[in-house]
Amino acid sequence: MLLPLEVRGLRRTIATVEADVDGSPPVIVVPGLWASDRSLRFLRQYLKNAGYDARGWGLGRNMAGEGWDGDLEDLSDGWQKDKADKHYNGEGEVPALCDRFGARVKNISEELGRPVALVGWSLGGFIAREAARDYPAHVAGVITLGSPVVGGPKYTLTRRKYEKRGYDIDWIDAGILARQDTPIQCPVTSIYSKTDAIVSWTASLDRWTPHARHHEVQCSHTAFGYHPPSLKLVKAELDRIFIPS
């Protein structure tokens, strides 16, 4: 549910933004859990008006990889695969989705002949970060909106849902932490809100990437793609990436 104050001025913000960048740099916008590309259509339109080639992620509704029928051994080497004698309940679904999206980013970058920037909301931001980690030559920068950069579902309201499904939440957390040993090389920005109410704002703080930038806004978790101050921050950070200093 969006509050009127959170979206005040949205249409004017989209209509009046000026393009400060040249060459239509490519940007892939990644939706959050249970959301589709439609959920971020206003953000994409804003970025298009700002001079960017903004496109959706193209993988349908983000169901966190639900239904993946692979095994942990099928994941790329960057993911923790040792679960000892514990039964596998689907903890590899999000990593598998990250692998799938990362491969898509690589293909798009190669087709365009240039790195792409990634903007992700909530889980989409986590997926974007992991693509940047795995394909540094193909990602120009990452911007996350209300994303848990640590812990996976551990510090979100979805924790109980996954625990009821038998997920080993601590194992997921440890696997994400282990991935920090491979640093993200491109510019990284986290936009977060202390009034998020879905993702703990402390989980949105990147304490491992020395060059990471953080911006606090005041909006609910569902408002990030509609909140004019957040949209303006996304543009400002993309401009920093693509406009030579």
C-alpha positions as CSV (number, residue, x, y, z in Angstrom):
1,M,0.0,0.0,0.0
2,L,1.3,3.4,-1.0
3,L,0.8,6.5,1.1
4,P,-0.2,9.7,-0.8
5,L,2.8,11.6,0.5
6,E,5.2,9.0,-0.8
7,V,4.1,9.4,-4.4
8,R,3.4,13.1,-4.3
9,G,4.9,14.8,-7.4
10,L,5.6,11.4,-9.2
11,R,4.2,12.3,-12.6
12,R,5.7,15.7,-12.5
13,T,9.1,14.2,-11.6
14,I,8.9,11.8,-14.5
15,A,7.8,14.5,-17.0
16,T,10.3,17.2,-16.1
17,V,13.5,15.2,-15.6
18,E,16.3,16.3,-17.8
19,A,18.8,14.1,-19.5
20,D,22.4,14.9,-18.4
21,V,23.9,11.7,-19.9
22,D,24.9,10.9,-23.5
23,G,24.7,7.7,-25.5
24,S,21.7,6.1,-23.7
25,P,23.7,3.9,-21.3
26,P,21.9,0.6,-20.7
27,V,20.2,0.0,-17.3
28,I,18.5,-3.2,-16.3
29,V,15.9,-2.7,-13.6
30,V,15.2,-5.8,-11.4
31,P,11.9,-6.3,-9.5
32,G,11.5,-7.5,-6.0
33,L,10.0,-10.7,-4.5
34,W,6.7,-11.7,-6.1
35,A,6.8,-8.6,-8.4
36,S,7.2,-8.4,-12.2
37,D,8.7,-5.8,-14.5
38,R,5.4,-3.9,-14.4
39,S,6.0,-3.0,-10.7
40,L,8.9,-0.7,-11.7
41,R,7.5,0.8,-14.9
42,F,7.5,4.3,-13.5
43,L,11.1,4.1,-12.5
44,R,12.0,2.8,-15.9
45,Q,10.1,5.6,-17.6
46,Y,11.8,8.1,-15.4
47,L,15.2,6.7,-16.4
48,K,14.3,6.7,-20.1
49,N,13.3,10.4,-19.8
50,A,16.7,10.9,-18.1
51,G,18.5,9.6,-21.1
52,Y,19.0,5.9,-20.1
53,D,18.2,2.8,-22.1
54,A,16.2,1.4,-19.1
55,R,14.7,-2.1,-19.6
56,G,13.2,-4.8,-17.4
57,W,15.0,-7.9,-16.3
58,G,13.0,-10.1,-18.7
59,L,12.6,-13.1,-16.4
60,G,8.9,-12.7,-15.5
61,R,7.6,-12.5,-12.0
62,N,10.4,-12.7,-9.4
63,M,9.4,-15.8,-7.5
64,A,12.9,-16.2,-5.8
65,G,13.7,-19.2,-8.0
66,E,10.8,-21.2,-6.6
67,G,10.4,-24.5,-8.5
68,W,14.0,-24.8,-9.5
69,D,14.7,-28.6,-9.7
70,G,18.5,-28.6,-9.6
71,D,20.9,-29.6,-6.9
72,L,23.4,-27.5,-4.9
73,E,26.2,-29.0,-7.0
74,D,24.6,-27.3,-10.1
75,L,25.2,-23.8,-8.7
76,S,28.2,-21.8,-9.9
77,D,31.4,-22.1,-7.8
78,G,30.8,-18.9,-5.8
79,W,28.0,-20.4,-3.8
80,Q,28.4,-22.4,-0.6
81,K,27.3,-25.9,-1.3
82,D,28.3,-27.9,1.8
83,K,25.2,-28.7,3.9
84,A,26.8,-31.7,5.6
85,D,24.0,-34.1,6.6
86,K,21.2,-31.6,6.4
87,H,18.3,-32.2,4.0
88,Y,18.1,-29.8,1.1
89,N,14.8,-27.9,1.2
90,G,15.3,-25.4,-1.7
91,E,17.9,-23.1,-0.3
92,G,19.6,-23.1,-3.7
93,E,16.6,-21.5,-5.5
94,V,17.8,-17.9,-5.1
95,P,21.4,-18.7,-5.9
96,A,20.2,-20.5,-9.0
97,L,18.2,-17.4,-10.0
98,C,21.2,-15.2,-9.4
99,D,23.2,-17.5,-11.7
100,R,20.5,-17.3,-14.4
101,F,20.2,-13.5,-14.2
102,G,24.0,-13.1,-14.2
103,A,24.3,-15.1,-17.4
104,R,21.6,-12.9,-18.9
105,V,23.4,-9.7,-17.9
106,K,26.6,-11.1,-19.5
107,N,24.8,-11.8,-22.7
108,I,23.1,-8.4,-22.9
109,S,26.4,-6.7,-22.2
110,E,28.2,-8.6,-24.9
111,E,25.4,-7.9,-27.4
112,L,25.6,-4.2,-26.6
113,G,29.4,-4.1,-26.5
114,R,29.4,-2.3,-23.2
115,P,28.8,-2.9,-19.5
116,V,25.3,-2.3,-18.1
117,A,24.2,-0.8,-14.9
118,L,21.8,-2.7,-12.6
119,V,19.1,-1.2,-10.4
120,G,17.3,-3.6,-8.1
121,W,14.4,-3.3,-5.6
122,S,14.4,-5.5,-2.5
123,L,15.4,-9.1,-3.5
124,G,16.0,-7.7,-7.0
125,G,18.8,-5.6,-5.6
126,F,20.4,-8.6,-4.0
127,I,20.3,-10.5,-7.3
128,A,21.8,-7.5,-9.1
129,R,24.7,-7.3,-6.6
130,E,25.5,-11.0,-7.1
131,A,25.5,-10.6,-10.9
132,A,28.0,-7.7,-10.5
133,R,30.1,-9.9,-8.2
134,D,30.2,-12.7,-10.7
135,Y,30.6,-10.6,-13.9
136,P,32.7,-7.6,-13.1
137,A,33.6,-6.9,-16.7
138,H,29.9,-6.6,-17.7
139,V,28.4,-4.5,-14.9
140,A,29.1,-0.7,-14.7
141,G,27.5,-0.2,-11.4
142,V,24.7,-1.4,-9.0
143,I,22.1,0.6,-7.1
144,T,19.8,-1.2,-4.7
145,L,16.5,0.0,-3.2
146,G,15.5,-1.4,0.2
147,S,17.5,-4.5,-0.5
148,P,18.9,-7.0,2.1
149,V,22.5,-7.1,1.1
150,V,23.2,-9.5,4.0
151,G,21.2,-12.3,5.6
152,G,18.9,-13.2,2.7
153,P,15.4,-13.6,4.3
154,K,16.9,-13.6,7.8
155,Y,16.3,-9.9,8.4
156,T,13.0,-9.6,6.5
157,L,9.3,-10.3,7.1
158,T,9.6,-13.3,4.8
159,R,11.7,-15.1,7.3
160,R,8.9,-17.1,8.9
161,K,7.5,-18.1,5.5
162,Y,10.8,-19.7,4.6
163,E,11.3,-21.3,8.0
164,K,7.9,-22.9,7.7
165,R,9.1,-24.4,4.3
166,G,12.0,-25.9,6.2
167,Y,14.7,-23.6,4.8
168,D,18.0,-23.4,6.8
169,I,18.0,-19.6,7.3
170,D,21.4,-19.6,9.0
171,W,23.0,-21.6,6.2
172,I,21.7,-19.1,3.7
173,D,23.1,-16.2,5.8
174,A,26.5,-17.9,6.0
175,G,26.6,-18.5,2.3
176,I,25.9,-14.9,1.6
177,L,28.6,-13.8,4.0
178,A,31.1,-16.2,2.4
179,R,30.5,-14.5,-1.0
180,Q,31.9,-11.2,0.4
181,D,35.3,-12.8,0.0
182,T,34.9,-11.9,-3.7
183,P,34.4,-8.1,-3.6
184,I,32.1,-6.2,-5.9
185,Q,34.4,-4.1,-8.1
186,C,32.0,-1.6,-9.7
187,P,30.4,1.4,-8.0
188,V,27.8,0.2,-5.4
189,T,25.0,2.3,-3.9
190,S,22.4,1.2,-1.3
191,I,19.2,3.4,-0.9
192,Y,17.4,2.4,2.3
193,S,14.7,3.6,4.6
194,K,14.4,3.3,8.4
195,T,10.6,3.2,7.9
196,D,10.9,0.3,5.4
197,A,9.0,-2.2,7.7
198,I,9.7,-5.2,5.4
199,V,13.5,-5.3,5.3
200,S,15.5,-4.3,8.3
201,W,17.4,-1.1,7.3
202,T,20.6,-2.4,9.0
203,A,20.6,-5.3,6.5
204,S,20.8,-2.8,3.7
205,L,24.2,-1.5,4.9
206,D,27.1,-2.8,2.9
207,R,29.9,-3.1,5.4
208,W,32.2,-5.1,3.2
209,T,32.6,-2.9,0.1
210,P,34.9,0.0,0.9
211,H,33.6,2.2,-1.9
212,A,29.9,1.5,-1.2
213,R,27.7,4.6,-0.9
214,H,24.5,4.8,1.2
215,H,21.5,7.1,1.0
216,E,18.7,7.2,3.5
217,V,15.2,8.1,2.4
218,Q,11.8,8.2,4.2
219,C,9.4,5.8,2.5
220,S,7.8,2.4,2.9
221,H,9.3,-0.7,1.3
222,T,6.6,-0.8,-1.4
223,A,7.2,2.9,-2.3
224,F,10.7,2.8,-3.6
225,G,9.7,2.5,-7.3
226,Y,7.3,5.5,-6.9
227,H,9.0,7.8,-4.4
228,P,10.3,10.9,-6.2
229,P,13.3,11.4,-3.9
230,S,14.4,7.8,-4.4
231,L,14.0,8.1,-8.2
232,K,16.1,11.2,-8.2
233,L,18.8,9.5,-6.1
234,V,18.9,6.6,-8.6
235,K,19.5,9.1,-11.5
236,A,22.2,10.9,-9.6
237,E,24.0,7.7,-8.9
238,L,23.7,6.5,-12.5
239,D,25.0,9.9,-13.6
240,R,28.0,9.5,-11.4
241,I,28.7,6.1,-13.1
242,F,28.3,7.2,-16.7
243,I,29.2,10.9,-16.8
244,P,33.0,11.4,-16.9
245,S,34.3,13.5,-14.0
